């Protein structure tokens, strides 16, 4: 039971970090891969990297026994 609570907390922490990384604005975000709305609002290269790292983190969290 304690392992599932810890996993839940780690998933929430990883998800919050992903939202901060994607929602934030930074010069190091990279170029826009595809535009959602005008004026450079879209998916940046850094957003894709953040999402891939989030997926890897979730895989590690769920794999630990």
PyMOL commands that set and color helices and strands:
alter all, ss='L'
color gray80, all
select helices_A, chain A and resi 2-23+27-29+45-63
alter helices_A, ss='H'
color red, helices_A
select strands_A, chain A and resi 32-37+41-44
alter strands_A, ss='S'
color yellow, strands_A
deselect
rebuild
show_as cartoon
